[in-house]
Amino acid sequence: MTQPEQKPYHHGDLRAALLDAAEQELVARGVEAFSLRSVAKRAGVSHAAPAHHFGDTGGLLTALAADGFRRFLGFQLRREASASADPVSQLAGAGLGYIDFAMAHPALFRLIFTSARINREDPGFLAVAQASYQHLLAITRTAGGNDSDIPAVWAGAHGLADLLMSGQLPALARMQPADRDRALAAAMKRSFPSGAHRPDST
């Protein structure tokens, strides 16, 4: 009696499966305990499979961070699509998407922005990081700012995201979503370019 033939992973399927397992492992065990062996076990593949696709632990974490950056930008774009069309509301929408991502994927957010275990010079990671930065720069310029305004705009969104993610703003966290969004947008607008028009509504 012959064993049923197992359907092999296709290259793209295996890569996606490994990235999914890597994110689950990151959430469950944290970046310090992260290992290729644990990811392979979680994905149900051979121990050699992650190394074959990503080289080493740093390579897998870097690929996961790059994938996370793409999703991070997607969160911003979705918020912008639902915001008013004026430039300041678009910039506030990007900030709300920034916060949404941090709250939905805190482990991935920390990996992207704070981990020393990823290779920030990796071409794939650099490409998505630069795309995210260029998007922020473009909408900041549209709202009346320039390159020198980026640190304040970025810090406003990132600081709120980090504080909320860490449970340091319980009053905001308890608000109804629409009220919380208005409060967050108002807070972020204080860091927007001084020449930006700030409509009362968000």
Backbone torsions as a table, in degrees:
resi	resn	phi	psi	omega
1	MET	NA	125.7	-176.9
2	THR	-88.7	149.0	176.7
3	GLN	-75.2	143.5	177.1
4	PRO	-62.5	140.9	-178.9
5	GLU	-70.9	130.0	177.4
6	GLN	-83.6	139.7	178.3
7	LYS	-76.3	119.7	-178.2
8	PRO	-73.0	154.3	171.7
9	TYR	-68.1	138.1	166.6
10	HIS	-81.6	159.6	-175.2
11	HIS	-53.0	-51.5	-178.2
12	GLY	-65.4	-37.7	179.5
13	ASP	-63.9	-42.9	-178.2
14	LEU	-67.4	-42.3	179.3
15	ARG	-59.7	-46.4	179.6
16	ALA	-63.8	-39.8	179.3
17	ALA	-64.2	-39.3	178.9
18	LEU	-68.5	-38.8	177.5
19	LEU	-66.4	-39.1	177.2
20	ASP	-64.3	-44.7	178.0
21	ALA	-65.1	-36.6	179.4
22	ALA	-64.1	-40.9	178.3
23	GLU	-65.7	-41.5	177.1
24	GLN	-60.9	-41.6	179.8
25	GLU	-66.3	-40.0	178.2
26	LEU	-61.5	-44.3	179.5
27	VAL	-65.5	-42.0	-174.7
28	ALA	-74.7	-38.9	-170.1
29	ARG	-119.7	-12.5	-178.8
30	GLY	84.5	166.1	-174.2
31	VAL	-70.8	-31.4	-176.4
32	GLU	-70.0	-33.2	-179.6
33	ALA	-93.5	2.5	-177.0
34	PHE	-66.6	134.1	178.2
35	SER	-146.8	154.3	177.5
36	LEU	-62.9	-39.4	-178.6
37	ARG	-60.9	-43.9	-180.0
38	SER	-66.1	-38.0	178.3
39	VAL	-65.7	-43.9	178.9
40	ALA	-60.1	-44.0	178.8
41	LYS	-61.8	-43.4	-179.9
42	ARG	-64.8	-36.0	-179.5
43	ALA	-81.8	-12.4	-179.5
44	GLY	73.3	35.5	-179.6
45	VAL	-125.4	174.1	-179.7
46	SER	-65.1	155.5	179.9
47	HIS	-63.0	-23.9	-178.2
48	ALA	-80.5	-17.8	-173.0
49	ALA	-60.7	-48.1	179.7
50	PRO	-61.3	-40.9	179.6
51	ALA	-64.6	-36.0	179.6
52	HIS	-62.2	-39.9	-176.3
53	HIS	-86.8	-34.2	-170.1
54	PHE	-122.1	-5.7	176.7
55	GLY	88.6	-66.8	-179.4
56	ASP	-150.9	-175.4	-177.5
57	THR	-59.8	-43.3	178.8
58	GLY	-61.1	-37.6	178.7
59	GLY	-64.7	-40.8	179.0
60	LEU	-69.0	-43.4	178.9
61	LEU	-63.6	-37.1	178.4
62	THR	-66.4	-41.9	177.6
63	ALA	-64.6	-38.5	177.4
64	LEU	-65.1	-41.2	178.1
65	ALA	-64.4	-40.1	178.2
66	ALA	-64.1	-42.7	176.7
67	ASP	-63.0	-39.9	178.0
68	GLY	-63.3	-38.5	179.1
69	PHE	-62.4	-39.4	177.8
70	ARG	-62.6	-43.0	179.4
71	ARG	-67.9	-37.3	176.7
72	PHE	-57.1	-47.1	178.0
73	LEU	-64.5	-36.8	177.3
74	GLY	-61.2	-39.4	176.4
75	PHE	-60.3	-42.0	179.8
76	GLN	-65.3	-44.8	-178.4
77	LEU	-63.3	-36.4	178.2
78	ARG	-65.7	-40.6	178.0
79	ARG	-66.3	-40.6	178.2
80	GLU	-62.5	-37.8	-178.8
81	ALA	-64.7	-27.4	-178.7
82	SER	-97.2	-2.5	-179.8
83	ALA	-88.7	166.7	173.4
84	SER	-61.8	159.0	-172.1
85	ALA	-79.6	-13.8	-177.6
86	ASP	-66.8	149.9	-172.6
87	PRO	-57.8	-38.6	-178.5
88	VAL	-68.6	-40.1	176.8
89	SER	-65.4	-34.4	176.2
90	GLN	-65.3	-41.9	179.0
91	LEU	-66.7	-39.5	175.8
92	ALA	-64.9	-37.5	177.8
93	GLY	-62.2	-41.3	176.9
94	ALA	-61.0	-40.9	178.4
95	GLY	-64.7	-39.8	177.8
96	LEU	-66.0	-37.3	175.7
97	GLY	-64.5	-36.7	176.1
98	TYR	-58.1	-47.6	-179.4
99	ILE	-68.5	-41.1	178.0
100	ASP	-54.7	-46.4	-178.0
101	PHE	-63.1	-44.8	-179.8
102	ALA	-59.5	-40.4	-178.5
103	MET	-72.8	-34.8	-178.4
104	ALA	-79.3	-32.1	-174.5
105	HIS	-136.3	65.1	-175.5
106	PRO	-60.8	-39.8	-179.6
107	ALA	-65.0	-41.0	179.1
108	LEU	-68.8	-38.6	177.7
109	PHE	-59.4	-46.2	179.6
110	ARG	-66.7	-37.8	177.4
111	LEU	-59.5	-47.0	-177.1
112	ILE	-62.2	-44.6	-168.3
113	PHE	-100.6	-20.2	-172.8
114	THR	-128.3	-14.0	-173.0
115	SER	-74.3	137.6	174.4
116	ALA	-88.5	-0.5	-175.4
117	ARG	-92.9	-1.6	177.4
118	ILE	-103.2	155.2	-179.9
119	ASN	-93.6	100.7	-176.5
120	ARG	-74.9	-6.2	175.3
121	GLU	-97.4	-1.2	178.6
122	ASP	-61.8	131.9	-175.9
123	PRO	-57.0	-40.0	179.6
124	GLY	-65.2	-43.2	178.3
125	PHE	-66.6	-44.4	-180.0
126	LEU	-58.7	-40.5	-177.1
127	ALA	-61.6	-46.3	-177.8
128	VAL	-75.2	-33.9	177.0
129	ALA	-64.3	-42.3	179.6
130	GLN	-68.5	-36.3	177.1
131	ALA	-62.1	-41.2	178.4
132	SER	-64.9	-43.8	-180.0
133	TYR	-64.9	-43.0	-179.9
134	GLN	-63.5	-34.8	177.0
135	HIS	-65.1	-45.7	177.9
136	LEU	-60.4	-43.0	179.7
137	LEU	-62.5	-42.5	-177.8
138	ALA	-63.6	-45.9	-177.5
139	ILE	-74.7	-26.7	175.0
140	THR	-68.4	-41.5	177.2
141	ARG	-63.8	-40.3	179.5
142	THR	-63.0	-30.7	179.6
143	ALA	-85.3	9.7	174.9
144	GLY	99.3	7.9	-178.2
145	GLY	-102.4	-173.8	176.8
146	ASN	-145.1	-171.3	-175.0
147	ASP	-57.1	-34.9	-177.0
148	SER	-70.5	-15.5	179.2
149	ASP	-85.4	-13.5	-174.2
150	ILE	-59.5	-46.7	-178.5
151	PRO	-55.6	-43.0	-179.2
152	ALA	-68.4	-43.0	179.8
153	VAL	-63.5	-45.5	-179.2
154	TRP	-64.7	-46.3	-178.5
155	ALA	-62.9	-35.3	179.1
156	GLY	-61.2	-49.1	-179.8
157	ALA	-69.4	-44.1	-176.0
158	HIS	-66.9	-41.0	179.9
159	GLY	-62.5	-45.0	178.0
160	LEU	-63.9	-42.0	179.0
161	ALA	-60.1	-46.7	-177.5
162	ASP	-65.8	-41.8	179.8
163	LEU	-66.0	-43.7	178.1
164	LEU	-64.6	-45.1	-179.0
165	MET	-60.7	-33.3	-177.9
166	SER	-89.5	3.2	178.5
167	GLY	74.5	22.4	-176.7
168	GLN	-91.2	-4.1	178.7
169	LEU	-125.3	65.2	-173.9
170	PRO	-62.4	-34.1	-180.0
171	ALA	-63.9	-43.0	176.6
172	LEU	-65.0	-42.2	-177.4
173	ALA	-62.1	-29.8	-178.0
174	ARG	-82.2	-11.6	-178.3
175	MET	-67.5	156.5	170.1
176	GLN	-63.7	147.6	-174.1
177	PRO	-51.4	-44.4	-177.9
178	ALA	-65.7	-40.4	178.7
179	ASP	-66.8	-40.3	178.9
180	ARG	-63.8	-42.2	179.1
181	ASP	-60.8	-42.3	179.6
182	ARG	-64.0	-42.0	179.6
183	ALA	-65.7	-41.9	179.2
184	LEU	-66.4	-42.2	179.1
185	ALA	-62.8	-41.4	178.7
186	ALA	-62.7	-40.9	179.2
187	ALA	-65.4	-43.5	-178.9
188	MET	-66.5	-34.5	-177.3
189	LYS	-63.6	-19.9	177.0
190	ARG	-68.1	-20.0	179.1
191	SER	-100.1	4.0	-177.3
192	PHE	-76.7	163.2	-179.8
193	PRO	-52.8	140.8	-175.4
194	SER	-62.7	-25.3	180.0
195	GLY	-87.2	-0.6	-176.4
196	ALA	-73.8	141.7	173.8
197	HIS	-80.0	130.7	-177.8
198	ARG	-115.1	93.0	178.1
199	PRO	-66.0	156.2	-178.6
200	ASP	-65.8	-35.2	-178.1
201	SER	-91.2	158.9	179.5
202	THR	-107.6	NA	NA
